[in-house]
Amino acid sequence: MNRVALAGFALLSLWPSTARAYDWAVVAKVTAIEGTYMPVSVPFKVDTASGSCPAGTLLNWNIRGTDATQKAQNAEAILSILMTAKSSGQTVTIFGNNAGCTVDYIYLT
């Protein structure tokens, strides 16, 4: 019986799993949006500490896409989410990284 359990554990430990690309997740309110770096990145601030990034630290969304059109659309979408959250007082759920206070995912909640 022990051999069966050990074999099962060994098999499960080798099973591929989805890797998380982020270190932290928070629900927060947007307090500021920096538009200067558009369309390359969208830095913004929230009212909650985000991992090792204190509240009020600039968090950075780096624009993604395979070509200039997709990158521009991505920048507009993220800016729209952040502006909607800021102007309406809604929260956002953010998933990010301690290194560089970068953001991987943003959800309007």
C-alpha positions as CSV (number, residue, x, y, z in Angstrom):
1,M,0.0,0.0,0.0
2,N,2.8,2.4,0.8
3,R,4.4,1.8,-2.6
4,V,1.2,2.7,-4.3
5,A,0.9,5.9,-2.3
6,L,4.5,6.8,-3.0
7,A,4.1,6.2,-6.7
8,G,1.0,8.3,-6.8
9,F,2.7,11.1,-5.0
10,A,5.7,11.0,-7.3
11,L,3.4,11.0,-10.4
12,L,1.4,14.0,-9.1
13,S,4.6,16.0,-8.3
14,L,5.7,15.6,-11.9
15,W,2.3,16.6,-13.3
16,P,2.5,19.9,-15.2
17,S,0.7,22.8,-13.6
18,T,0.0,26.4,-14.6
19,A,2.7,28.7,-13.3
20,R,1.7,32.0,-11.8
21,A,3.3,35.0,-13.4
22,Y,2.6,37.2,-10.5
23,D,3.7,37.6,-6.8
24,W,0.7,39.4,-5.4
25,A,-3.0,40.2,-5.9
26,V,-4.9,43.1,-4.3
27,V,-8.3,44.8,-4.6
28,A,-7.8,48.6,-4.5
29,K,-9.0,52.0,-5.7
30,V,-7.1,53.9,-8.3
31,T,-5.8,57.2,-7.0
32,A,-3.7,58.5,-9.9
33,I,-3.0,57.7,-13.5
34,E,0.2,58.8,-15.3
35,G,-0.4,59.4,-19.0
36,T,3.0,60.6,-20.1
37,Y,4.4,57.2,-21.1
38,M,1.4,56.2,-23.3
39,P,1.4,54.1,-25.4
40,V,4.5,52.3,-24.1
41,S,3.3,51.9,-20.5
42,V,0.5,53.1,-18.2
43,P,1.8,53.9,-14.7
44,F,-0.8,54.3,-12.0
45,K,-1.2,54.5,-8.2
46,V,-3.6,52.7,-5.9
47,D,-4.6,53.2,-2.3
48,T,-3.4,49.8,-1.0
49,A,0.0,48.2,-0.6
50,S,0.6,45.8,-3.4
51,G,3.1,43.1,-2.4
52,S,6.3,44.9,-1.4
53,C,5.1,48.1,-3.2
54,P,3.7,50.5,-0.7
55,A,0.3,52.3,-1.2
56,G,0.9,55.3,-3.5
57,T,3.8,53.7,-5.4
58,L,3.6,53.9,-9.2
59,L,2.6,50.5,-10.5
60,N,3.5,50.0,-14.1
61,W,1.4,48.3,-16.8
62,N,3.7,47.5,-19.7
63,I,1.7,47.5,-23.0
64,R,1.4,44.1,-24.7
65,G,0.7,43.1,-28.3
66,T,2.3,41.7,-31.4
67,D,2.2,44.8,-33.5
68,A,1.7,48.6,-33.2
69,T,-2.1,48.3,-33.7
70,Q,-2.5,45.7,-31.0
71,K,-0.3,47.6,-28.6
72,A,-2.3,50.8,-29.1
73,Q,-5.5,49.0,-28.5
74,N,-4.1,47.4,-25.4
75,A,-3.0,50.8,-24.1
76,E,-6.4,52.3,-24.7
77,A,-8.2,49.4,-23.0
78,I,-6.0,49.5,-19.9
79,L,-6.3,53.3,-19.7
80,S,-10.0,53.0,-20.1
81,I,-10.3,50.5,-17.2
82,L,-8.1,52.7,-14.9
83,M,-10.0,55.9,-15.8
84,T,-13.4,54.2,-15.3
85,A,-12.3,52.9,-11.9
86,K,-10.9,56.3,-10.9
87,S,-13.8,58.4,-12.0
88,S,-16.5,56.0,-10.6
89,G,-14.8,55.0,-7.4
90,Q,-14.9,51.3,-8.4
91,T,-12.2,49.0,-7.3
92,V,-9.8,47.1,-9.5
93,T,-8.2,43.7,-8.8
94,I,-4.6,43.8,-9.7
95,F,-2.1,40.9,-10.1
96,G,1.5,42.0,-10.1
97,N,5.2,41.5,-9.3
98,N,7.3,42.9,-6.5
99,A,10.3,43.4,-8.8
100,G,9.7,46.8,-10.4
101,C,6.1,47.0,-9.2
102,T,4.9,45.8,-12.5
103,V,1.3,44.6,-13.2
104,D,0.3,41.4,-15.1
105,Y,-3.5,41.6,-15.0
106,I,-6.1,44.3,-14.2
107,Y,-9.8,43.6,-13.6
108,L,-12.5,46.2,-13.0
109,T,-14.4,44.9,-10.1
